[in-house]
Amino acid sequence: MALDPNAGKRLDPADLLDVPRLIAAYYDRKPDPSVPAQRVSFGTSGHRGSAFSSSFNEGHILATTEAICRYRRAQGTDGPLFLAMDTHALSEPAHGTALEVLAAHGVDVRIAFEGYTPTPALSHAILAHNRGRKTGLADGIVVTPSHNPPADGGFKYNPTNGGPADTTATKWIENEANRLLTGGLTEVKRVTLEAALKAPTTRRHDFLSAYVEDLGAVIDFDALAGAKLKLGVDPLGGAGVAYWPRIAERWKLPLEVLNAGVDPAFAFMTRDWDGKIRMDCSSRHAMAGLIALKDRFDVAFACDTDHDRHGIVARSAGLLNPNHYLAVAVAYLFRERKGWPAKAAVGKTMVSSSMIDRVAASLGRRLHEVPVGFKWFVDGLLDGSLGFGGEESAGASLLRRDGSVWTTDKDGIALALLSAEMTAKRGRDPGELYRELAAEHGDPAYERIDAPATPELKAALLALAPEDFPAQELAGEKIESVMTKAPGNGAALGGLKVATKNGWFAARPSGTEDVYKIYAESFLGPEHLRRVQAQAAESIAGLAVRA
């Protein structure tokens, strides 16, 4: 899609989000469950929408929280529920609505002292509580739309394993929430926010101290002590704003914290590729401010609004492609972490770079390839069979240094700090380390393209079988595999992946927009990548005609 001429520039003040009007719409607009776009819909990571479009309003949160209460009761989950929120404008009112329902059900709720809580800190809290327990297990809710624009809201459930809920859970919650919406919310239990805050079941929890104090279990801070690095971090006005100064103080890091304020309009952000504001730490347009400062630091980093994603800015390379950093992290960790299980595998999504495949093979480690969605890594991180799980969209987590579970949701904070650790230990920043990998394994060209898609085409992509792609060659190379299921766990990709020795493409429909995504990569250079993309687009066009 075309690059907006204002990409990388700040919004004019007149174009900033009208926060009071958005919050008024949250309470005033009533979703119509007969309209598909106004129903509760769990995508790869919870329900998302905007109050302005009647897709994220008080009614959605009342229904979804009631459904979660019923789901956890059916599952026998009777321990505390950790409730977290990020800094989006809709997060605080949704947090309050959820608390009203949870208190009415007598749920033991833990909310933050410091107001905002990163997603990894919530996952860490659930796992810390549940460690060694068989009863009284905890779960959690994160109120966040991740890196989405300022007018968006999001609501995600994390069960007792600490990670994103699987499809079975989210479908049950989604269906029950929509049934409650259709019934006019008459079955929803609720108390006032004042009563909920005063309820004996509502208690404050120090997410921040528990997470920060434990970071030494996953990051080697001793290696940073004498390295004399200059580090920078931009929280992008997100849930980690209070965490970074505490991390720097506790672990004695030479870390400069930039843009430490919170602004629900995100006026300090630069526009993304399409002119919209997104707190996307993997976008060079959204990250223009930090990239401009790269020469001030040996390595700098940022996280998105709920801090489950990482963006790494190296002095040698600027903003690293997320795939490049994932490959560097795998190469570093599986050599450096001596306490990890010998059989711990490398986890990646099917649309992540094949550079990770080559690095894993060179390390003698098994590759565990799954569909898009971090939920597919949860079990492996929990039992230690995965040392690392990463997504091409800059989300990843890893084991503790002793090989036990750290978080089962994405942890942008740990992955950001890891870039500093490897720079200190290797004496080269992640950009330089990636160039070494490219010299050894090849330097792939990778790109994702979004293209318009009708509902019929999206349905056709979801229904594809390997035999629906009869070609024998892709961009001049023999096709080695055509897959609609992930080799790591046999789960459906929700699309198609076609691979040769030196290139591949994958096509899958978006779960939230009327587009489909073509991911493609070539180890034979940009020109060959264009040929792969052209053949992929031609194939999808043929499918569109049949649809």
Residue, then its C-alpha position, 0 to 999 in steps of 0.5 A: m500500500a502507498l506510503d502516506p506523505n506525512a509518514g514519520k511526521r507529527l500530527d497537527p494539534a487540530d488532528l489529535l484525538d479528542v479524548p473527552r469525546l472518545i470517553a463519552a462515546y464509550y459510555d453513550r454508544k450502545p453496540d448493536p449485536s445484530v451488526p457484525a462489526q459491533r459484536v465482541s470478536f476475539g482476534t489473535s489477541g483479544h477483542r479490539g475496537s473503538a468507541f467511535s465505531s461502537s466496537f469498544n464500548e461499555g456494553h462490550i466490556l460488561a458482557t465480556t467480563e461477565a463471560i470471563c467470570r462464567y468461564r473461570r467458574a466453569q474451569g474451576t479457577d478460583g484464585p486471584l485475577f490480576l487486572a492490568m491496563d495500558t495508557h490508551a484513553l479507553s483503557e482506564p474506563a474499561h478497567g473500571t467497568a471490568l472491576e465493577v463486574l468482577a467485584a459483583h461476582g466476588v472475584d479476588v482482584r489484584i490491581a496495580f499500585e502504579g496504575y499502568t501494568p505491562t503485559p509481561a508483568l501481568s504474565h509474570a504475576i500469574l506465573a509467580h502466584n501459580r508456581g508450585r500450586k495445584t489449587g487457588l490458581a490465578d489468571g488475568i485480564v489485560v486492557t490494551p489494544s497493543h500498538n493500535p491507534p489512540a482511539d482504540g481499546g482492547f481487552k484480553y484474557n490470560p488464563t492460569n498458564g499466564g499466556p494469551a488464551d487459546t482459541t477454545a477459551t476465546k471462542w467460548i467467551e466471545n459466544e457467551a459475551n455476544r449472547l449477553l449483548t443480544g439479551g440486553l445485558t440483563e444477566v450481567k452482575r455489577v456494582t458501582l465503581e466506588a463499591a468495587l474499589k472498596a470491596p474486600t476482594t479488591r486489593r492492590h498488587d505491586f506488579l512493578s517491584a515483583y517484576v523488576e526485582d526478578l529481572g536478574a533471573v532472565i538478564d545477565f546484568d553483571a555483564l553490563a556492570g563494567a561495559k560502559l555502554k550508553l543506553g537509551v529507552d523510549p517507553l512511547g508513553g506506554a505502560g512501562v513508563a514507571y518501570w524503566p527508571r526503576i530498572a535503571e536504578r535497581w540494576k545500575l544501568p547507564l540508561e537514559v529514559l526518553n519521553a517518560g510522560v503519558d499522553p492518551a492523545f500520543a501527541f509526541m508520536t510520529r505518524d506511521w506509514d499510512g499517516k495514522i498514529r500507532m505506537d509500533c516500535s517495529s515501524r521506522h516511521a513511528m520510531a523516527g524520533l528514537i532513530a534520529l538519536k541513534d548516535r547518542f547511544d551504543v544501543a537504544f530500544a522502545c516498547d509498544t503501549d503494553h510493552d509486549r513488543h520490542g524495537i531495537v535501534a543499533r548505532s551501526a544499523g538504525l532500527l533493526n528489522p524484527n526478523h533480524y533481531l529475532a535471528v540474532a537473539v536466537a544465535y546469542l541465547f542458545r550459545e550463551r544460556k548454559g542452563w537451558p535444557a539441551k533439547a529446548a527448541v527454537g520457536k517461530t511463526m510460519v511467517s517469520s524469516s527463514m534466517i531463523d531456520r538456518v540459525a537453528a540448524s547451525l546450532g543443532r536445535r530443533l525448530h518449532e514452527v507454528p501459526v501466527g499468534f503467541k498463544w502457540f508458544v505458551d505450553g512450550l515456554l511453560d514446560g521448558s521445551l521451547g527456549f525461545g518463541g518469537e513472532e515477526s511482528a517483534g514479539a518474543s519471550l524466553l526462558r530464565r537463565d536457569g531454564s525455567v519459565w519466565t513469561t508465557d506472553k510476549d516480553g518487550i522489556a526483557l527482549a530490549l534489555l537483552s540487546a544491551e546484554m549481548t552488546a556488552k558481552r559480544g562487544r558488537d551491537p545487534g546490527e553488527l551481529y546480524r551482519e555476521l549471521a548474514a555473512e554466514h547464512g545469506d542475506p535475505a530480502y523480506e517484506r509483508i504486503d497488505a492487499p484489499a480482500t472481500p469477505e469471499l476471498k478471505a473465506a477462500l484463503l481460510a479454506l485452502a488445501p495444499e492441492d489448491f496450489p498446483a504449480q511446480e515452481l516458484a520464481g524459477e525454483k522447484i517448490e519443496s513444500v506447500m503447507t496449510k498447517a504448521p509443521g510444529n504442531g499441525a495447527a491450521l495456518g489460516g492460509l497458505k505457505v509455499a516454499t523453495k530452497n531459497g524463497w517462500f511466500a505465505a498468504r493469510p487473511s486479516g482477522t480484523e480488516d478487509v485485507y489479506k497479507i502476503y509475507a515473502e522472503s528470498f535469499l537470492g535478493p530483492e529482484h527474486l523477492r519481487r518475482v516471488q511476490a508477483q507469482a503469489a499475487e497472481s495466484i491469489a488473484g486467481l483464487a479471487v476470481r473463483a471466490 
